[in-house]
Amino acid sequence: MRIARWADGSGTGEGFVIGDRVVAFPDGLAVADVLHRGLTGAHELYERVTDAAGAPLASVRAVPLADVRLLAPLVPASVRDFVAFEEHVEGVSAGVEGKSDVAAEWYEAPTFYFTNPHTISGPDDVVRPPVTEKLDFELELAVVVGGDAEAGESNLDAEAAASVIFGYTIMNDWSARDLQAREMKVRLGPAKGKDFGTTLGPWIVTADEVAPYLDADGFLALRAEVYVNGELIGEDLLSNAGWPFPEFVAYASRNSRVVPGDVLGSGTVGNGGCLGELWGRNQALTPPPLREGDEVRMVIEGIGELVNRVGAAIAAPEIPAARPRPRLRHRESA
């Protein structure tokens, strides 16, 4: 099943993509509602709007996909982004540190950071970055968590975590590398180098649809590609991640909670999954940073393609530098 959100001129629709048409969920349900019902509930809804051949029933309204504008396929509850591809870490570290290095700590656990769920964009949206000289893309596959646990799931093992993976979508974790480099010297972040935008889409493909791509070790062997202005920049197999996807979910739930609507990005694939990796390997800004008007197209086997164009940068009001302070411990007397 493919699940999407769309705009059709009269509002927002939410439902199934069936062939080249979209069909709204029964009973006015939204994607968030369906995620809470889990895969079993989603299949029950699908059967209510399709015939035995899997085509939309004559009694339901099926709108041509070409007549709607796809939106991000969900409004995330939260967005965690992992760094799970060793090859990506090797390349980026070469750019940051001048040599390729993967910290020993990387191998210990699938590390992630939280990014902004309030700046999500969808397919074909124009992404407007902050003022940056080093705008980058990041090609990722993201897990979408589902299930009927209202209170969330905590301390899952890998098997239980697999059961709450509702589906997958393509994720572009846009990055302003110069802003990111500054803030990470303070040993925090990434933050402003990232939180201006993350793109998800074109839809959610349910986990059962991609199960045939699981290899013997439980990794998803899906091919991922990214193009800039039609030129292939990077390509990789998602099975090159250091951990299979259920272990991302299990780690995220450790002493915490995962809930329906959570999005967990795989981290950037290797072999050119972002420009930053290539800059490190080439020791130069080659290929060049993204500029206004550039088109970024991401294609993941079994999922679809996600296309966006870079818009004009947005200049923000200046924040002054820190002011020297006297480090007093008590207020001065009047």
Beta strands, then each sheet from edge to edge (+ up, - down):
strand 1: 2-7
strand 2: 12-18
strand 3: 21-24
strand 4: 62-64
strand 5: 69-71
strand 6: 78-82
strand 7: 112-115
strand 8: 120-121
strand 9: 126-127
strand 10: 135-136
strand 11: 139-145
strand 12: 165-173
strand 13: 175-176
strand 14: 198-206
strand 15: 223-228
strand 16: 231-237
strand 17: 262-265
strand 18: 295-300
strand 19: 304-310
sheet 1: 4+ 3- 2+ 1- 5+
sheet 2: 4+ 3- 2+ 1- 14+ 8+
sheet 3: 4+ 3- 2+ 1- 14+ 12- 11+ 17- 6- 7+
sheet 4: 9+ 19+ 18- 15+ 16-
sheet 5: 10+ 13-
end
